[in-house]
Amino acid sequence: MDTEKPSSSLNPGEEMHNSQINYGYQPHKGEVPAYNAPAYYPPTSTVVTIIQDNSVIKDHIIWSIFSTLYMNCCCLGFAALVFSVKSRDQKLLGNRVGAKSYSDTARNLNITTTTIATLWFILMIILFASGILTFRSYNTHT
């Protein structure tokens, strides 16, 4: 059998013949003559951490229905209901960014509607308590 003599070159792998080519992974053991350093490097691993965002995106649908039915100031309650439904649709499609955007808009519209309606009721209470507005009762008895 032919025995191949070791390469006299300082660069490993130079003057390799087909019988010496290793297609698999086997790390060198010992020293690399060109660098006088150990050639065995421990296998490295890469860890990929996938953080799934499990935070719940609220669509404020109940608040929007309440705003639409009871306090629909300037149709803001209805607009909030539309954005709540859009937020729910985007959540079902998996678009978390779009769902969050529509949810924030619905929340802001609901806050505006609730604030306007509350201020309106407080103003009416003040006006009735001060006597500026009164209930007129018509007496039909003659």
mmCIF file of the C-alpha atoms, coordinates in Angstrom:
data_MODEL
# 
_entry.id   MODEL 
# 
loop_
_atom_site.group_PDB 
_atom_site.id 
_atom_site.type_symbol 
_atom_site.label_atom_id 
_atom_site.label_alt_id 
_atom_site.label_comp_id 
_atom_site.label_asym_id 
_atom_site.label_entity_id 
_atom_site.label_seq_id 
_atom_site.pdbx_PDB_ins_code 
_atom_site.Cartn_x 
_atom_site.Cartn_y 
_atom_site.Cartn_z 
_atom_site.occupancy 
_atom_site.B_iso_or_equiv 
_atom_site.pdbx_formal_charge 
_atom_site.auth_seq_id 
_atom_site.auth_comp_id 
_atom_site.auth_asym_id 
_atom_site.auth_atom_id 
_atom_site.pdbx_PDB_model_num 
ATOM 1   C CA . MET A 1 1   ? 0.000    0.000  0.000  1.00 0.00 ? 1   MET A CA 1 
ATOM 2   C CA . ASP A 1 2   ? 1.082    3.483  -0.653 1.00 0.00 ? 2   ASP A CA 1 
ATOM 3   C CA . THR A 1 3   ? 1.730    5.483  2.413  1.00 0.00 ? 3   THR A CA 1 
ATOM 4   C CA . GLU A 1 4   ? 1.752    9.149  2.009  1.00 0.00 ? 4   GLU A CA 1 
ATOM 5   C CA . LYS A 1 5   ? 4.387    11.079 3.776  1.00 0.00 ? 5   LYS A CA 1 
ATOM 6   C CA . PRO A 1 6   ? 3.342    14.100 5.808  1.00 0.00 ? 6   PRO A CA 1 
ATOM 7   C CA . SER A 1 7   ? 3.496    17.432 4.120  1.00 0.00 ? 7   SER A CA 1 
ATOM 8   C CA . SER A 1 8   ? 6.598    19.471 4.686  1.00 0.00 ? 8   SER A CA 1 
ATOM 9   C CA . SER A 1 9   ? 4.645    22.684 4.172  1.00 0.00 ? 9   SER A CA 1 
ATOM 10  C CA . LEU A 1 10  ? 3.721    24.915 7.089  1.00 0.00 ? 10  LEU A CA 1 
ATOM 11  C CA . ASN A 1 11  ? 0.168    25.399 5.817  1.00 0.00 ? 11  ASN A CA 1 
ATOM 12  C CA . PRO A 1 12  ? -2.130   22.495 6.633  1.00 0.00 ? 12  PRO A CA 1 
ATOM 13  C CA . GLY A 1 13  ? -4.119   21.150 3.751  1.00 0.00 ? 13  GLY A CA 1 
ATOM 14  C CA . GLU A 1 14  ? -1.589   22.156 1.147  1.00 0.00 ? 14  GLU A CA 1 
ATOM 15  C CA . GLU A 1 15  ? -0.592   19.327 -1.203 1.00 0.00 ? 15  GLU A CA 1 
ATOM 16  C CA . MET A 1 16  ? -3.546   17.179 -0.128 1.00 0.00 ? 16  MET A CA 1 
ATOM 17  C CA . HIS A 1 17  ? -4.464   14.282 -2.313 1.00 0.00 ? 17  HIS A CA 1 
ATOM 18  C CA . ASN A 1 18  ? -7.956   13.008 -3.013 1.00 0.00 ? 18  ASN A CA 1 
ATOM 19  C CA . SER A 1 19  ? -7.513   10.148 -0.589 1.00 0.00 ? 19  SER A CA 1 
ATOM 20  C CA . GLN A 1 20  ? -6.848   12.606 2.229  1.00 0.00 ? 20  GLN A CA 1 
ATOM 21  C CA . ILE A 1 21  ? -9.867   14.884 1.755  1.00 0.00 ? 21  ILE A CA 1 
ATOM 22  C CA . ASN A 1 22  ? -12.298  14.656 4.648  1.00 0.00 ? 22  ASN A CA 1 
ATOM 23  C CA . TYR A 1 23  ? -15.802  15.719 3.695  1.00 0.00 ? 23  TYR A CA 1 
ATOM 24  C CA . GLY A 1 24  ? -17.181  15.365 7.222  1.00 0.00 ? 24  GLY A CA 1 
ATOM 25  C CA . TYR A 1 25  ? -16.494  17.603 10.177 1.00 0.00 ? 25  TYR A CA 1 
ATOM 26  C CA . GLN A 1 26  ? -13.665  16.447 12.357 1.00 0.00 ? 26  GLN A CA 1 
ATOM 27  C CA . PRO A 1 27  ? -11.765  19.145 14.186 1.00 0.00 ? 27  PRO A CA 1 
ATOM 28  C CA . HIS A 1 28  ? -7.986   19.067 14.123 1.00 0.00 ? 28  HIS A CA 1 
ATOM 29  C CA . LYS A 1 29  ? -6.340   17.903 17.269 1.00 0.00 ? 29  LYS A CA 1 
ATOM 30  C CA . GLY A 1 30  ? -2.928   19.060 18.214 1.00 0.00 ? 30  GLY A CA 1 
ATOM 31  C CA . GLU A 1 31  ? -1.168   22.158 17.011 1.00 0.00 ? 31  GLU A CA 1 
ATOM 32  C CA . VAL A 1 32  ? -1.349   23.934 13.707 1.00 0.00 ? 32  VAL A CA 1 
ATOM 33  C CA . PRO A 1 33  ? 2.277    24.356 12.664 1.00 0.00 ? 33  PRO A CA 1 
ATOM 34  C CA . ALA A 1 34  ? 1.734    27.735 10.990 1.00 0.00 ? 34  ALA A CA 1 
ATOM 35  C CA . TYR A 1 35  ? 0.365    29.397 14.086 1.00 0.00 ? 35  TYR A CA 1 
ATOM 36  C CA . ASN A 1 36  ? 1.776    27.328 16.957 1.00 0.00 ? 36  ASN A CA 1 
ATOM 37  C CA . ALA A 1 37  ? -1.677   27.265 18.474 1.00 0.00 ? 37  ALA A CA 1 
ATOM 38  C CA . PRO A 1 38  ? -3.941   24.407 19.357 1.00 0.00 ? 38  PRO A CA 1 
ATOM 39  C CA . ALA A 1 39  ? -6.139   23.546 16.398 1.00 0.00 ? 39  ALA A CA 1 
ATOM 40  C CA . TYR A 1 40  ? -9.005   22.017 18.354 1.00 0.00 ? 40  TYR A CA 1 
ATOM 41  C CA . TYR A 1 41  ? -11.739  24.535 18.936 1.00 0.00 ? 41  TYR A CA 1 
ATOM 42  C CA . PRO A 1 42  ? -14.668  23.357 20.988 1.00 0.00 ? 42  PRO A CA 1 
ATOM 43  C CA . PRO A 1 43  ? -17.907  23.257 19.043 1.00 0.00 ? 43  PRO A CA 1 
ATOM 44  C CA . THR A 1 44  ? -19.899  26.428 19.470 1.00 0.00 ? 44  THR A CA 1 
ATOM 45  C CA . SER A 1 45  ? -23.623  26.684 19.575 1.00 0.00 ? 45  SER A CA 1 
ATOM 46  C CA . THR A 1 46  ? -25.947  29.527 18.824 1.00 0.00 ? 46  THR A CA 1 
ATOM 47  C CA . VAL A 1 47  ? -28.965  30.037 20.998 1.00 0.00 ? 47  VAL A CA 1 
ATOM 48  C CA . VAL A 1 48  ? -31.895  31.886 19.492 1.00 0.00 ? 48  VAL A CA 1 
ATOM 49  C CA . THR A 1 49  ? -34.448  33.055 21.996 1.00 0.00 ? 49  THR A CA 1 
ATOM 50  C CA . ILE A 1 50  ? -37.863  33.741 20.532 1.00 0.00 ? 50  ILE A CA 1 
ATOM 51  C CA . ILE A 1 51  ? -39.935  35.883 22.817 1.00 0.00 ? 51  ILE A CA 1 
ATOM 52  C CA . GLN A 1 52  ? -43.571  35.637 21.965 1.00 0.00 ? 52  GLN A CA 1 
ATOM 53  C CA . ASP A 1 53  ? -45.578  38.678 22.909 1.00 0.00 ? 53  ASP A CA 1 
ATOM 54  C CA . ASN A 1 54  ? -48.539  37.270 24.779 1.00 0.00 ? 54  ASN A CA 1 
ATOM 55  C CA . SER A 1 55  ? -49.909  40.600 25.908 1.00 0.00 ? 55  SER A CA 1 
ATOM 56  C CA . VAL A 1 56  ? -53.614  40.943 25.321 1.00 0.00 ? 56  VAL A CA 1 
ATOM 57  C CA . ILE A 1 57  ? -54.775  43.684 22.985 1.00 0.00 ? 57  ILE A CA 1 
ATOM 58  C CA . LYS A 1 58  ? -58.071  45.013 24.225 1.00 0.00 ? 58  LYS A CA 1 
ATOM 59  C CA . ASP A 1 59  ? -60.546  45.967 21.534 1.00 0.00 ? 59  ASP A CA 1 
ATOM 60  C CA . HIS A 1 60  ? -62.892  47.907 23.900 1.00 0.00 ? 60  HIS A CA 1 
ATOM 61  C CA . ILE A 1 61  ? -65.970  46.475 22.175 1.00 0.00 ? 61  ILE A CA 1 
ATOM 62  C CA . ILE A 1 62  ? -68.233  46.559 25.262 1.00 0.00 ? 62  ILE A CA 1 
ATOM 63  C CA . TRP A 1 63  ? -67.334  50.172 26.034 1.00 0.00 ? 63  TRP A CA 1 
ATOM 64  C CA . SER A 1 64  ? -67.950  51.078 22.373 1.00 0.00 ? 64  SER A CA 1 
ATOM 65  C CA . ILE A 1 65  ? -71.389  49.459 22.386 1.00 0.00 ? 65  ILE A CA 1 
ATOM 66  C CA . PHE A 1 66  ? -72.266  51.318 25.582 1.00 0.00 ? 66  PHE A CA 1 
ATOM 67  C CA . SER A 1 67  ? -71.007  54.593 24.075 1.00 0.00 ? 67  SER A CA 1 
ATOM 68  C CA . THR A 1 68  ? -73.023  53.988 20.919 1.00 0.00 ? 68  THR A CA 1 
ATOM 69  C CA . LEU A 1 69  ? -76.280  53.118 22.665 1.00 0.00 ? 69  LEU A CA 1 
ATOM 70  C CA . TYR A 1 70  ? -76.264  55.579 25.555 1.00 0.00 ? 70  TYR A CA 1 
ATOM 71  C CA . MET A 1 71  ? -73.844  58.428 24.853 1.00 0.00 ? 71  MET A CA 1 
ATOM 72  C CA . ASN A 1 72  ? -73.505  58.735 21.092 1.00 0.00 ? 72  ASN A CA 1 
ATOM 73  C CA . CYS A 1 73  ? -72.269  62.343 21.126 1.00 0.00 ? 73  CYS A CA 1 
ATOM 74  C CA . CYS A 1 74  ? -71.611  63.519 17.565 1.00 0.00 ? 74  CYS A CA 1 
ATOM 75  C CA . CYS A 1 75  ? -71.567  59.853 16.454 1.00 0.00 ? 75  CYS A CA 1 
ATOM 76  C CA . LEU A 1 76  ? -68.247  59.350 18.268 1.00 0.00 ? 76  LEU A CA 1 
ATOM 77  C CA . GLY A 1 77  ? -69.653  56.238 19.944 1.00 0.00 ? 77  GLY A CA 1 
ATOM 78  C CA . PHE A 1 78  ? -70.463  54.709 16.564 1.00 0.00 ? 78  PHE A CA 1 
ATOM 79  C CA . ALA A 1 79  ? -66.976  55.573 15.263 1.00 0.00 ? 79  ALA A CA 1 
ATOM 80  C CA . ALA A 1 80  ? -65.483  53.916 18.358 1.00 0.00 ? 80  ALA A CA 1 
ATOM 81  C CA . LEU A 1 81  ? -67.585  50.825 17.651 1.00 0.00 ? 81  LEU A CA 1 
ATOM 82  C CA . VAL A 1 82  ? -66.293  50.687 14.066 1.00 0.00 ? 82  VAL A CA 1 
ATOM 83  C CA . PHE A 1 83  ? -62.665  50.918 15.235 1.00 0.00 ? 83  PHE A CA 1 
ATOM 84  C CA . SER A 1 84  ? -63.297  48.263 17.898 1.00 0.00 ? 84  SER A CA 1 
ATOM 85  C CA . VAL A 1 85  ? -64.577  45.855 15.263 1.00 0.00 ? 85  VAL A CA 1 
ATOM 86  C CA . LYS A 1 86  ? -61.598  46.652 13.019 1.00 0.00 ? 86  LYS A CA 1 
ATOM 87  C CA . SER A 1 87  ? -59.270  45.964 15.949 1.00 0.00 ? 87  SER A CA 1 
ATOM 88  C CA . ARG A 1 88  ? -60.925  42.604 16.556 1.00 0.00 ? 88  ARG A CA 1 
ATOM 89  C CA . ASP A 1 89  ? -60.613  41.707 12.854 1.00 0.00 ? 89  ASP A CA 1 
ATOM 90  C CA . GLN A 1 90  ? -56.913  42.601 12.803 1.00 0.00 ? 90  GLN A CA 1 
ATOM 91  C CA . LYS A 1 91  ? -56.362  40.496 15.917 1.00 0.00 ? 91  LYS A CA 1 
ATOM 92  C CA . LEU A 1 92  ? -57.923  37.494 14.210 1.00 0.00 ? 92  LEU A CA 1 
ATOM 93  C CA . LEU A 1 93  ? -55.711  38.034 11.148 1.00 0.00 ? 93  LEU A CA 1 
ATOM 94  C CA . GLY A 1 94  ? -52.605  38.124 13.349 1.00 0.00 ? 94  GLY A CA 1 
ATOM 95  C CA . ASN A 1 95  ? -51.734  41.754 12.626 1.00 0.00 ? 95  ASN A CA 1 
ATOM 96  C CA . ARG A 1 96  ? -50.838  42.888 16.140 1.00 0.00 ? 96  ARG A CA 1 
ATOM 97  C CA . VAL A 1 97  ? -49.612  46.333 15.055 1.00 0.00 ? 97  VAL A CA 1 
ATOM 98  C CA . GLY A 1 98  ? -52.811  47.159 13.185 1.00 0.00 ? 98  GLY A CA 1 
ATOM 99  C CA . ALA A 1 99  ? -54.954  45.756 15.999 1.00 0.00 ? 99  ALA A CA 1 
ATOM 100 C CA . LYS A 1 100 ? -53.105  47.898 18.543 1.00 0.00 ? 100 LYS A CA 1 
ATOM 101 C CA . SER A 1 101 ? -53.534  51.007 16.389 1.00 0.00 ? 101 SER A CA 1 
ATOM 102 C CA . TYR A 1 102 ? -57.288  50.490 15.932 1.00 0.00 ? 102 TYR A CA 1 
ATOM 103 C CA . SER A 1 103 ? -57.649  49.633 19.614 1.00 0.00 ? 103 SER A CA 1 
ATOM 104 C CA . ASP A 1 104 ? -55.935  52.864 20.662 1.00 0.00 ? 104 ASP A CA 1 
ATOM 105 C CA . THR A 1 105 ? -58.187  54.877 18.356 1.00 0.00 ? 105 THR A CA 1 
ATOM 106 C CA . ALA A 1 106 ? -61.315  53.172 19.718 1.00 0.00 ? 106 ALA A CA 1 
ATOM 107 C CA . ARG A 1 107 ? -60.156  53.837 23.287 1.00 0.00 ? 107 ARG A CA 1 
ATOM 108 C CA . ASN A 1 108 ? -59.521  57.522 22.562 1.00 0.00 ? 108 ASN A CA 1 
ATOM 109 C CA . LEU A 1 109 ? -62.925  57.925 20.914 1.00 0.00 ? 109 LEU A CA 1 
ATOM 110 C CA . ASN A 1 110 ? -64.603  56.196 23.858 1.00 0.00 ? 110 ASN A CA 1 
ATOM 111 C CA . ILE A 1 111 ? -62.791  58.456 26.320 1.00 0.00 ? 111 ILE A CA 1 
ATOM 112 C CA . THR A 1 112 ? -63.886  61.517 24.338 1.00 0.00 ? 112 THR A CA 1 
ATOM 113 C CA . THR A 1 113 ? -67.502  60.336 24.152 1.00 0.00 ? 113 THR A CA 1 
ATOM 114 C CA . THR A 1 114 ? -67.632  59.504 27.859 1.00 0.00 ? 114 THR A CA 1 
ATOM 115 C CA . THR A 1 115 ? -66.076  62.848 28.804 1.00 0.00 ? 115 THR A CA 1 
ATOM 116 C CA . ILE A 1 116 ? -68.480  64.879 26.652 1.00 0.00 ? 116 ILE A CA 1 
ATOM 117 C CA . ALA A 1 117 ? -71.519  62.949 27.935 1.00 0.00 ? 117 ALA A CA 1 
ATOM 118 C CA . THR A 1 118 ? -70.416  63.273 31.560 1.00 0.00 ? 118 THR A CA 1 
ATOM 119 C CA . LEU A 1 119 ? -69.823  67.009 31.208 1.00 0.00 ? 119 LEU A CA 1 
ATOM 120 C CA . TRP A 1 120 ? -73.248  67.348 29.526 1.00 0.00 ? 120 TRP A CA 1 
ATOM 121 C CA . PHE A 1 121 ? -75.004  65.578 32.406 1.00 0.00 ? 121 PHE A CA 1 
ATOM 122 C CA . ILE A 1 122 ? -73.125  67.642 35.008 1.00 0.00 ? 122 ILE A CA 1 
ATOM 123 C CA . LEU A 1 123 ? -74.044  70.850 33.156 1.00 0.00 ? 123 LEU A CA 1 
ATOM 124 C CA . MET A 1 124 ? -77.716  69.831 33.047 1.00 0.00 ? 124 MET A CA 1 
ATOM 125 C CA . ILE A 1 125 ? -77.719  69.060 36.787 1.00 0.00 ? 125 ILE A CA 1 
ATOM 126 C CA . ILE A 1 126 ? -76.158  72.461 37.540 1.00 0.00 ? 126 ILE A CA 1 
ATOM 127 C CA . LEU A 1 127 ? -78.631  74.296 35.301 1.00 0.00 ? 127 LEU A CA 1 
ATOM 128 C CA . PHE A 1 128 ? -81.646  72.534 36.841 1.00 0.00 ? 128 PHE A CA 1 
ATOM 129 C CA . ALA A 1 129 ? -80.343  73.009 40.393 1.00 0.00 ? 129 ALA A CA 1 
ATOM 130 C CA . SER A 1 130 ? -79.773  76.733 39.853 1.00 0.00 ? 130 SER A CA 1 
ATOM 131 C CA . GLY A 1 131 ? -83.219  77.216 38.374 1.00 0.00 ? 131 GLY A CA 1 
ATOM 132 C CA . ILE A 1 132 ? -82.052  78.397 34.979 1.00 0.00 ? 132 ILE A CA 1 
ATOM 133 C CA . LEU A 1 133 ? -83.775  75.422 33.402 1.00 0.00 ? 133 LEU A CA 1 
ATOM 134 C CA . THR A 1 134 ? -87.032  74.177 34.794 1.00 0.00 ? 134 THR A CA 1 
ATOM 135 C CA . PHE A 1 135 ? -89.552  71.513 33.978 1.00 0.00 ? 135 PHE A CA 1 
ATOM 136 C CA . ARG A 1 136 ? -92.766  73.005 32.806 1.00 0.00 ? 136 ARG A CA 1 
ATOM 137 C CA . SER A 1 137 ? -95.760  71.074 33.841 1.00 0.00 ? 137 SER A CA 1 
ATOM 138 C CA . TYR A 1 138 ? -98.929  71.864 32.032 1.00 0.00 ? 138 TYR A CA 1 
ATOM 139 C CA . ASN A 1 139 ? -101.999 71.695 34.157 1.00 0.00 ? 139 ASN A CA 1 
ATOM 140 C CA . THR A 1 140 ? -104.911 70.592 32.048 1.00 0.00 ? 140 THR A CA 1 
ATOM 141 C CA . HIS A 1 141 ? -107.405 71.101 34.849 1.00 0.00 ? 141 HIS A CA 1 
ATOM 142 C CA . THR A 1 142 ? -109.385 74.246 34.479 1.00 0.00 ? 142 THR A CA 1 
# 
